[in-house]
Amino acid sequence: MTLPHVATFTDTYLPTVNGVTYTVQTWRDRWRDRGGRMGVVYPNSDHAPSENEYPVRSLPFPFYEGFRLGMPQIPKGVRDAELVHAHTPFSLGMAGQRLAGKLDIPFVASYHTPTSEYAEYVSFNGAVESAVRSSAESYERWFLGRADTVIAPSERAATHLRESIGLDTPVTVVPNGVDTTVFEPVNTTAFRDRYDLPDGPIVGYTGRHGYEKCLEDIITACEGLDVTVVFAGDGPARESLETTAEHSDADVRFLGFLDRSELPELYSTLDVFAFPSPVETQGLVALEANCCGTPVAGVDAGALSDTIEDGETGYSYDEGDIDGFRRAIERVLDEREHLRERCLARREGISVEHAIDKLAGVYDNVL
């Protein structure tokens, strides 16, 4: 079967590393490996474009450090596309929508992050934040409603779109998928030496340090436990996290941004991946940790309610219950060998290859 030429539009891309960036890049690479072409349109940055990557003029987003707002341009390299796939509802998503309309070709949209979660970054008080959140949902309903189909990374996210947003457009679940050739258990000696980590139990997190992810709860939950807490990554909440750590009796280490090649070492080093974020649409880092044999202690909210299976891939706790979070961490530590075996047994089912199989089916249905 000849694969269609897909024009992908995203407002976040390399060198920024997050779940969206990883998904766009990995899907593009796998599509190419299968003989297809997937052009990526993204905001111009320090990333040097390779074949089928098309940067457009961009401006810094004043309310969110590290995020750039791409101008809604359509590069020549994607003007012969057979299908448009938007990974953002913002400016470049609008450009993709315009291209699909101009060429009269299918328009697919992925739902990665609730637009309302950006409300606190652009609001001055609670009333303003509430208004922004309400407007964000209305905008999502309008933007996603113009797609031929919407892709959600989990059943929980799909249910949110149908029931909370009130979306009538068909919604298909396509997990982002994990590259299981990369994320697997590895030797951790060099990593521990490189970052001067102790031999005892380590509880950690990697990813964007956003306020909405409630990362300070990790520090609070680990107070009184005989563990080392490790944070990898960066983001607007890092300074606040460091302040919390300074006033805590927990042993907290900040590793900063890690190259993606180091992540299997990090995951394999952790005894518990701590994940208190209630706003995830899938929680890809939790699945990456699982593929490296590391169970998760995470909040029973958002997509993590589906991602974490108690007694199989980790343990969950009720949102806001710090004591429950502490008990989940302790339980994972007590059962980590059994949980490790269960995590590794599930690797194949969450691979990116399965995700691309489903993606190809979505594309075929709308063409």
ZADREN-296514 format. One line per field, with one value per residue (C-alpha): x, y, z. Coordinates in pm, 1 decimal, padded with zeros to 6 digits. Layout:
px <- c(X;...) .
py <- c(Y;...) .
pz <- c(Z;...) .
This chain:
px <- c(00000.0;00132.2;00140.2;00006.3;00218.2;00128.8;00188.4;00233.5;00195.8;00323.7;00388.5;00650.0;00950.1;01322.4;01534.9;01251.9;01207.3;00862.2;00593.0;00461.2;00805.5;00898.0;00573.6;00596.5;00959.5;00913.4;00599.2;00774.4;01073.7;00861.4;00641.9;00956.8;01087.6;00768.1;00819.4;00595.0;00664.4;00570.0;00677.1;00698.7;00615.4;00735.9;00842.6;01195.1;01444.7;01803.9;01724.2;01889.6;01623.9;01680.8;01498.5;01121.4;01148.0;01017.0;01075.5;00861.6;00914.0;00841.0;00824.5;00884.8;00562.2;00573.6;00377.9;00566.6;00943.7;01093.3;00775.2;00774.6;00472.0;00502.5;00363.2;00073.3;00270.6;00251.4;00594.4;00620.4;00745.6;00404.5;00177.2;00137.5;00027.2;-00251.1;-00348.0;-00286.1;-00221.6;-00218.5;-00058.4;-00157.9;-00474.9;-00274.5;-00126.0;00038.6;-00263.2;-00468.0;-00219.7;-00263.2;-00638.2;-00612.9;-00393.4;-00639.5;-00923.6;-00729.7;-00631.6;-00963.2;-00783.5;-00853.5;-00767.9;-00668.9;-00601.2;-00422.0;-00525.6;-00209.2;-00262.4;-00585.7;-00568.3;-00719.0;-00401.5;-00224.2;-00474.2;-00261.7;00027.0;-00173.1;-00401.9;-00358.8;-00614.7;-00860.3;-01149.0;-00940.3;-00808.8;-01163.6;-01269.6;-00965.1;-01035.3;-01397.9;-01296.1;-01027.8;-01282.6;-01505.8;-01208.3;-01109.0;-01462.4;-01453.1;-01103.4;-01132.3;-01485.4;-01347.3;-01131.1;-01237.7;-01124.2;-00948.3;-00673.4;-00656.8;-00364.1;-00579.5;-00935.4;-00954.1;-00861.2;-01114.5;-01388.6;-01297.6;-01333.0;-01669.9;-01828.4;-01659.4;-01576.6;-01890.5;-01710.4;-01922.0;-01628.5;-01517.5;-01243.0;-00996.9;-00749.9;-00393.2;-00136.0;00181.7;00384.4;00728.4;01040.9;01113.4;01443.3;01564.5;01371.5;01482.7;01671.5;02038.1;02338.3;02327.0;02679.0;02811.3;02498.5;02521.5;02888.3;02825.0;02566.4;02710.0;02398.6;02397.2;02332.5;02008.0;01650.4;01588.5;01254.9;01249.6;01080.0;01181.8;00996.3;00879.2;00875.3;00533.2;00330.0;00026.5;00218.7;00224.9;00589.2;00639.2;00417.4;00701.0;00929.1;00661.6;00562.6;00924.5;00991.3;01075.9;01149.3;01498.1;01521.7;01696.0;01469.0;01589.7;01444.6;01558.9;01441.2;01359.8;01076.4;00909.3;00845.8;01206.2;01299.4;00995.7;01087.5;01441.6;01309.0;01081.8;01376.0;01589.1;01328.6;01273.0;01454.9;01439.4;01758.2;01671.0;01897.4;01838.7;02009.0;01887.7;01814.6;01927.0;02001.4;01737.2;02006.9;02049.4;01684.5;01701.6;01984.2;01779.6;01467.4;01672.9;01835.0;01502.9;01328.6;01009.5;00897.3;00689.1;00415.1;00171.7;00050.9;-00330.8;-00334.7;-00177.2;-00350.6;-00134.8;00173.3;00433.6;00722.2;00543.7;00528.3;00894.5;00979.9;00774.0;00960.8;01284.0;01139.4;01055.4;00709.6;00518.6;00364.0;00118.9;-00202.5;-00534.2;-00638.3;-00638.6;-00488.8;-00270.6;-00584.4;-00550.4;-00171.8;-00107.0;-00248.1;-00230.2;-00023.9;00092.4;00277.8;00278.1;00032.5;-00193.5;-00334.1;-00619.0;-00543.3;-00433.0;-00372.2;-00004.7;-00018.2;-00166.8;00116.0;00370.2;00201.3;00202.0;00574.9;00639.5;00428.0;00613.8;00944.1;00824.3;00703.2;00942.6;01084.8;00740.6;00627.5;00943.4;00863.6;00506.5;00623.6;00869.5;00605.1;00395.7;00662.3;00545.7;00187.4;00287.7;00546.1;00549.4;00515.8;00165.9;00089.3;00194.2;-00020.8;-00321.8;-00220.4;-00206.1;-00557.5;-00685.2;-00532.5;-00674.1;-01025.0;-01032.8;-00875.8) .
py <- c(00000.0;00343.6;00569.7;00925.5;01238.3;01389.4;01751.3;01771.4;02104.0;02147.9;02443.8;02254.3;02078.5;02028.6;02134.1;02134.6;01783.1;01679.9;01425.7;01612.4;01667.4;01303.5;01179.7;01404.3;01312.3;00939.1;00912.4;01103.9;00867.1;00552.4;00681.8;00739.9;00391.9;00246.5;00437.0;00734.0;01106.5;01322.3;01685.3;01867.1;02238.7;02394.8;02729.1;02833.0;02765.7;02658.3;02321.4;02275.5;02130.5;01798.6;01657.4;01719.9;01962.2;02312.1;02588.1;02902.0;03243.5;03247.1;03473.7;03397.1;03329.2;03588.8;03384.6;03054.5;03025.7;02824.0;02815.1;02987.6;03091.5;03000.3;03232.1;03063.8;03005.8;02717.9;02620.1;02516.5;02172.0;02065.3;02226.9;01897.3;01705.0;01448.1;01479.4;01735.1;01634.9;01911.5;01843.0;02185.4;02396.5;02718.6;02922.5;02644.0;02422.0;02696.7;02704.8;02330.9;02369.4;02637.6;02415.8;02126.7;02354.5;02501.6;02159.9;01995.0;01712.2;01538.9;01722.3;01518.2;01674.8;01523.8;01615.5;01624.5;01881.7;02047.4;02409.1;02512.5;02401.6;02709.1;02934.4;02991.6;03115.5;03397.6;03489.0;03751.0;03620.7;03337.5;03503.6;03563.2;03206.0;03069.1;03276.9;03165.7;02799.4;02832.1;03007.2;02744.9;02463.3;02653.2;02709.7;02342.5;02241.4;02477.9;02384.8;02008.0;02014.9;02115.9;01802.5;01490.3;01289.2;01360.4;01142.2;01103.8;00923.3;00742.6;00632.1;00880.6;01168.9;01049.5;01039.5;01391.3;01516.7;01352.4;01422.4;01732.9;01923.6;01799.4;01709.4;01550.1;01478.5;01111.5;01044.9;00757.4;00642.1;00610.6;00583.3;00782.0;00463.8;00397.0;00312.6;-00018.4;-00051.9;00246.9;00224.1;-00097.6;-00188.3;-00084.6;-00085.9;00212.7;00223.2;00493.8;00706.5;00690.6;00784.3;01067.4;01230.2;01118.7;00928.0;00706.7;00331.9;00350.6;00371.6;00652.4;00813.9;01043.9;01228.8;01354.5;01589.7;01945.0;02126.4;02291.3;02423.7;02225.4;01899.8;01939.8;01829.4;01978.0;01695.4;01452.5;01630.2;01651.3;01285.2;01170.2;01357.7;01103.8;00827.7;00681.4;00771.9;01014.4;01227.7;01308.1;01560.9;01561.8;01817.0;02184.8;02433.2;02735.7;02565.3;02462.4;02762.1;02703.2;02334.4;02419.3;02652.8;02377.6;02137.1;02381.8;02389.8;02013.1;01740.1;01517.5;01445.4;01614.4;01632.6;01834.3;01687.1;01949.6;01876.7;01529.6;01423.3;01178.0;00911.5;00926.4;00862.8;00480.1;00507.1;00741.3;00523.2;00211.1;00385.3;00482.1;00244.9;00450.2;00692.5;00952.3;01117.4;01353.1;01535.4;01527.9;01682.9;01413.2;01295.3;00980.6;01018.0;00896.4;00920.8;00673.2;00423.7;00484.6;00412.0;00092.3;-00022.0;00012.7;-00198.6;00092.1;00099.7;00422.8;00585.2;00830.7;01021.4;00858.4;01138.5;01213.5;00949.9;00818.8;00647.7;00417.2;00418.8;00298.4;-00044.6;-00107.2;-00412.9;-00443.8;-00127.8;00056.7;00209.1;00512.4;00752.4;01002.5;01353.0;01585.6;01301.4;01344.3;01064.0;00842.3;00943.1;00846.5;00509.7;00446.8;00517.3;00286.5;00012.8;00033.8;00013.1;-00293.7;-00471.8;-00333.8;-00669.0;-00813.5;-00487.8;-00473.1;-00814.7;-00710.7;-00385.9;-00565.5;-00819.8;-00536.1;-00375.7;-00503.2;-00385.1;-00019.9;-00002.1;00277.7;00018.8;-00064.8;00307.8;00356.5;00061.5;00238.1;00575.7;00428.0;00293.9;00638.4;00799.0;00529.1;00581.7;00955.5;00940.9) .
pz <- c(00000.0;-00096.0;00206.8;00169.5;00187.3;00525.4;00626.2;01003.7;01185.6;01541.9;01772.0;01972.4;01821.7;01861.5;02043.9;02300.0;02435.0;02555.5;02476.8;02174.1;02024.5;02078.4;01923.0;01615.5;01551.7;01613.0;01400.2;01121.6;01133.7;01141.0;00855.7;00650.5;00738.2;00591.8;00267.3;00339.2;00351.3;00648.6;00639.2;00973.5;00993.8;01320.2;01474.6;01378.3;01658.6;01717.1;01559.7;01219.9;00987.4;00816.5;00514.7;00525.5;00819.6;00750.6;01008.9;00986.0;01142.0;01512.7;01815.9;02185.8;02373.6;02654.7;02909.3;02883.6;02890.6;02606.0;02397.6;02059.6;01860.2;01493.9;01231.4;01044.0;00725.3;00478.2;00338.5;-00027.0;00072.2;00206.6;-00051.5;-00238.7;00072.3;00054.2;00420.7;00698.6;01059.3;01324.0;01661.0;01795.0;01804.8;01797.7;01512.5;01314.4;01367.1;01204.8;00915.2;00869.6;00875.2;00607.6;00387.9;00414.4;00311.5;00021.6;-00116.2;-00018.9;00159.1;00493.9;00815.6;01123.1;01463.2;01763.2;02116.7;02329.6;02604.9;02723.3;02608.4;02943.0;03122.3;02986.3;03165.4;03475.2;03262.4;03104.5;03397.3;03667.9;03915.5;03972.8;03792.4;03482.7;03492.9;03514.3;03214.7;03013.7;03091.3;02980.2;02658.5;02596.3;02596.3;02355.3;02127.1;02141.3;02048.3;01750.2;01627.7;01674.6;01537.8;01198.7;01173.4;00985.8;01285.9;01614.7;01759.7;02139.2;02304.6;02562.9;02631.0;02918.9;02687.5;02429.1;02692.6;02803.4;02447.2;02395.8;02734.9;02880.7;02562.5;02385.4;02063.9;01790.8;01559.1;01549.4;01806.1;01763.3;02028.2;01900.1;02182.0;02122.7;02157.2;02304.3;02106.4;02276.4;02090.7;02293.4;02618.4;02780.2;03100.9;03086.5;03318.2;03552.9;03698.9;03466.7;03513.6;03893.0;03879.4;03633.8;03858.8;04194.2;04295.3;04606.4;04608.7;04807.9;04675.2;04426.6;04350.3;04050.5;03769.5;03427.6;03197.9;03181.9;03515.4;03484.8;03777.2;03663.5;03717.9;04100.3;04120.3;04467.8;04593.9;04516.9;04762.4;05029.9;04990.9;05023.7;05346.8;05616.3;05364.5;05326.4;04958.2;04725.3;04508.6;04157.3;03913.1;03550.3;03297.6;03325.7;03299.7;03455.1;03791.3;03852.3;04068.2;04288.4;04315.1;04419.9;04689.3;04821.2;04825.4;05023.3;05299.6;05302.6;05492.1;05183.5;04987.0;04656.0;04349.5;04030.3;03724.0;03477.4;03114.5;03005.3;02651.7;02535.5;02502.9;02882.0;02964.9;02957.2;03212.2;03428.9;03419.1;03490.7;03788.2;03947.5;04185.8;04158.0;03888.9;04074.9;03870.7;04050.4;03737.3;03705.6;03356.4;03138.5;02820.6;02821.6;03042.8;02794.9;03042.9;03269.9;02983.9;02899.3;03262.6;03252.1;02939.6;03137.2;03418.5;03650.0;03814.8;03876.0;04182.0;04030.3;04075.4;03990.4;03755.6;03384.3;03160.1;03443.2;03573.2;03272.2;03236.0;03592.3;03674.9;04048.2;04129.0;03768.4;03658.6;03992.1;04238.0;04228.6;04487.4;04505.6;04378.7;04660.6;04908.8;05001.2;05258.2;04990.0;04755.7;05023.0;05074.8;04697.4;04683.4;04978.5;04825.2;04494.6;04682.3;04873.5;04556.6;04299.4;04186.9;04110.9;03950.9;03740.3;03591.3;03512.4;03348.4;03122.6;03021.0;02871.5;02654.8;02316.6;02362.1;02406.4;02127.9;01871.1;01592.8;01714.1;01726.7;01363.6;01257.2;01412.3;01268.2;00918.1;00970.8;01073.3;00765.5;00539.1;00680.5;00605.6;00259.4) .
